[in-house]
Amino acid sequence: MKKVLIGIIGLAVAFFIILQIFTWYNANHILSNQTVLKIYMDVKAEDMDEYFGLEKGTYDKNNHMIVCNLPVQPAPFKQYQQVIDFDLNSIKCDEKYTKGDYIKYDETELNDDQNATLLIINKSYSQPVGPIDSQLQGESKNIVASRQVHLDYQMATINHIVLAKDKVYEYCNK
């Protein structure tokens, strides 16, 4: 009986250690069923109206910002919108995942169609970015325009996706 009890305690300790190692690994790495999406834009401010199909002179980089609704199913407390980054020089292809710098999405959270929605919104919009997508473009004076884009991304990596005038591509896999 004593050997059985020692065996059960030994298995419990081994299971606990394995669980701690997996938890640490998951917190510091991107697993094969997860992805990280970082969206950049390589369209000049003067070409933004054409990119979104707007009348010339509508987009103003000083008064507007561009937000991307990622192709994920929004979950409570998980960010699904991202302000677009225009600084392509800040991309580091050899960058390692650091907990807190990015948000990981697993396969169950990703939409099958991989379509994202870009929104031009007024910078003066005082609400948090999260609820913007629930407002219809015609009902909100804060949403200037929207556009759908298809994102090709890979799992188990940080995807630096660049939206260019004529294409969408993964910067590190040019």
C-alpha positions, -999 to 999 in steps of 0.1 A, spaced: 0 0 0 29 23 9 45 17 -26 12 25 -44 8 58 -24 44 67 -32 38 59 -69 7 81 -70 25 110 -53 54 105 -77 31 106 -107 13 137 -94 46 155 -89 59 145 -123 26 156 -139 28 190 -120 64 195 -132 54 187 -168 24 211 -166 46 239 -153 71 234 -181 44 235 -207 28 266 -192 62 284 -192 68 273 -228 34 284 -239 38 318 -223 71 324 -240 67 308 -274 42 306 -302 28 271 -305 21 254 -338 -17 261 -335 -12 298 -327 -3 330 -346 6 366 -339 -6 393 -364 10 427 -367 -4 449 -395 15 476 -413 5 499 -441 27 509 -471 4 534 -487 12 570 -488 -12 595 -472 -20 611 -506 -30 577 -520 -51 567 -491 -83 581 -506 -78 560 -537 -70 529 -516 -103 532 -497 -123 544 -527 -129 579 -512 -132 613 -528 -98 629 -532 -89 650 -501 -111 631 -476 -83 613 -457 -62 635 -434 -34 618 -416 -36 645 -388 -73 639 -381 -77 602 -390 -62 569 -380 -66 535 -395 -77 505 -374 -78 469 -385 -104 445 -373 -84 413 -373 -98 381 -388 -106 367 -353 -137 359 -334 -137 385 -307 -135 369 -272 -141 387 -240 -110 405 -228 -90 397 -260 -80 425 -284 -93 420 -319 -86 454 -333 -52 470 -340 -41 505 -349 -22 502 -382 16 509 -380 31 529 -409 68 523 -398 81 495 -420 116 502 -407 106 490 -372 100 454 -385 125 429 -372 121 395 -390 143 377 -365 123 389 -335 114 364 -308 80 363 -292 79 382 -259 49 378 -236 30 410 -234 43 425 -266 18 407 -289 -14 388 -286 -15 352 -297 -46 338 -314 -52 301 -317 -69 282 -345 -103 282 -327 -102 320 -326 -94 326 -362 -120 332 -389 -118 307 -418 -121 334 -445 -90 353 -432 -107 386 -441 -99 417 -421 -117 450 -421 -98 483 -423 -115 513 -408 -106 550 -411 -118 567 -380 -116 602 -366 -88 606 -340 -111 627 -319 -133 596 -313 -134 594 -275 -146 558 -271 -122 530 -268 -113 514 -301 -130 481 -293 -167 490 -299 -161 508 -332 -169 478 -354 -204 475 -339 -213 509 -353 -225 509 -389 -206 532 -412 -237 552 -421 -247 557 -385 -214 569 -372 -197 601 -381 -166 588 -366 -161 560 -392 -150 577 -424 -145 545 -445 -140 508 -444 -124 482 -467 -121 444 -466 -87 428 -471 -76 392 -473 -47 383 -450 -25 354 -457 -7 344 -425 11 314 -411 8 296 -378 36 294 -352 51 327 -361 49 365 -358 33 376 -390 43 411 -401 16 417 -427 20 447 -450 -9 463 -468 4 479 -500 -15 498 -527 -17 468 -550 -11 437 -527 -10 423 -492 21 404 -483 41 390 -453 71 413 -450 95 386 -437 87 362 -465 89 386 -495 
